[in-house]
Amino acid sequence: MRKWIIAFGILDLLKIEKVFTLIQKLYSGEIVIHFLNIFGILFCSLVVLTGVLLIRLKRIGFILSYIEFPFRLLFAYFSLSFLLYIGRVVQTENILTMTILLAILEIVRLIITIYIHRKIFNRKG
């Protein structure tokens, strides 16, 4: 079960590329300094931090993951967003269908995370 959490942590850690891309675009002037851009950089950084903490199986990583969940759905910042690239390769024209599928998978990820969190940290003994 811990392997699932480590895999989720690795998926979050891979978002570090997004952080660097946003910072690079900010410095090069491709995007302007705006509240949403700064929020995006901070949120992406938090996701990367959560990934590191989940890989290390820290309780705070689980808590941050729960806090991030509504924002992931709101901003369509999914853990499994690499599946969108597969959709492009397969020539899926309906991006809405892929987005709904990713949202459902994100909910499944949350359920798995809660289950494993309870198993790891709520041992009575």
C-alpha positions as CSV (number, residue, x, y, z in Angstrom):
1,M,0.0,0.0,0.0
2,R,2.8,2.4,0.7
3,K,4.0,2.0,-2.8
4,W,0.8,3.7,-4.0
5,I,1.5,6.8,-1.8
6,I,5.2,6.8,-3.0
7,A,3.9,6.7,-6.6
8,F,1.5,9.6,-5.9
9,G,4.4,11.5,-4.4
10,I,6.5,10.9,-7.5
11,L,3.7,12.1,-9.7
12,D,3.5,15.3,-7.6
13,L,7.3,15.7,-7.6
14,L,7.3,15.6,-11.4
15,K,5.3,18.9,-11.3
16,I,8.6,20.6,-10.6
17,E,9.0,21.1,-14.3
18,K,5.8,23.2,-14.3
19,V,7.3,25.4,-11.5
20,F,10.5,26.1,-13.5
21,T,8.5,26.7,-16.7
22,L,6.3,29.3,-14.9
23,I,9.3,31.0,-13.3
24,Q,11.1,31.1,-16.7
25,K,8.1,32.6,-18.4
26,L,7.8,35.2,-15.7
27,Y,11.4,36.3,-16.0
28,S,11.4,36.3,-19.8
29,G,8.3,38.4,-19.9
30,E,6.1,35.9,-21.6
31,I,3.6,36.2,-18.7
32,V,3.1,39.2,-16.5
33,I,3.3,39.4,-12.8
34,H,-0.3,38.8,-11.8
35,F,-2.0,37.4,-8.7
36,L,-3.0,34.2,-10.6
37,N,0.5,33.6,-12.0
38,I,2.1,34.1,-8.5
39,F,-0.6,31.8,-7.0
40,G,0.1,29.2,-9.7
41,I,3.8,29.2,-8.9
42,L,3.1,28.9,-5.2
43,F,0.6,26.2,-5.7
44,C,2.9,24.2,-8.0
45,S,5.6,24.6,-5.4
46,L,3.3,23.3,-2.7
47,V,2.4,20.3,-4.9
48,V,6.1,19.5,-5.3
49,L,6.7,19.8,-1.5
50,T,3.7,17.5,-0.9
51,G,5.3,15.0,-3.3
52,V,8.5,15.0,-1.3
53,L,6.6,14.6,1.9
54,L,4.4,11.8,0.5
55,I,7.5,9.9,-0.7
56,R,8.9,10.1,2.8
57,L,5.5,9.0,4.1
58,K,5.1,12.0,6.4
59,R,1.7,12.8,8.0
60,I,1.9,16.4,6.9
61,G,2.2,15.3,3.3
62,F,-1.2,13.6,3.6
63,I,-2.7,16.6,5.2
64,L,-1.3,18.9,2.5
65,S,-2.7,16.5,-0.1
66,Y,-6.1,16.9,1.4
67,I,-5.9,20.7,1.5
68,E,-4.7,20.8,-2.2
69,F,-7.5,18.5,-3.5
70,P,-10.2,21.2,-4.1
71,F,-7.7,23.4,-5.8
72,R,-6.6,20.6,-8.0
73,L,-10.2,20.1,-9.2
74,L,-10.9,23.9,-9.4
75,F,-7.8,24.6,-11.5
76,A,-7.7,21.2,-13.3
77,Y,-4.2,20.6,-11.9
78,F,-4.4,16.8,-11.9
79,S,-1.8,14.3,-10.8
80,L,-2.4,12.2,-13.8
81,S,-2.4,15.1,-16.3
82,F,0.1,13.3,-18.4
83,L,-2.8,11.3,-19.7
84,L,-3.9,14.4,-21.6
85,Y,-0.8,13.8,-23.8
86,I,-1.9,10.2,-24.4
87,G,-5.3,11.6,-25.4
88,R,-3.6,13.8,-28.0
89,V,-1.6,10.9,-29.4
90,V,-4.8,8.8,-29.7
91,Q,-6.5,11.8,-31.4
92,T,-9.1,12.3,-28.7
93,E,-11.0,15.4,-29.8
94,N,-13.2,15.7,-26.7
95,I,-11.0,17.5,-24.1
96,L,-14.0,17.7,-21.8
97,T,-14.3,14.0,-21.6
98,M,-10.6,13.7,-20.8
99,T,-10.9,16.4,-18.1
100,I,-13.9,14.7,-16.5
101,L,-12.0,11.4,-16.6
102,L,-9.0,13.0,-14.9
103,A,-11.2,14.6,-12.3
104,I,-12.7,11.1,-11.5
105,L,-9.2,9.6,-11.3
106,E,-8.2,12.4,-8.9
107,I,-11.1,11.6,-6.7
108,V,-10.1,7.9,-6.8
109,R,-6.6,9.0,-5.8
110,L,-8.0,10.9,-2.8
111,I,-10.0,7.8,-1.7
112,I,-6.9,5.6,-2.0
113,T,-4.9,8.2,-0.1
114,I,-7.4,8.4,2.7
115,Y,-7.6,4.6,3.0
116,I,-3.8,4.3,3.2
117,H,-3.5,7.2,5.6
118,R,-5.9,5.5,8.0
119,K,-4.0,2.2,7.7
120,I,-0.6,3.8,8.3
121,F,-1.4,6.3,11.0
122,N,-4.4,5.0,12.9
123,R,-3.0,1.8,14.3
124,K,-4.3,1.0,17.7
125,G,-2.0,-1.0,19.7
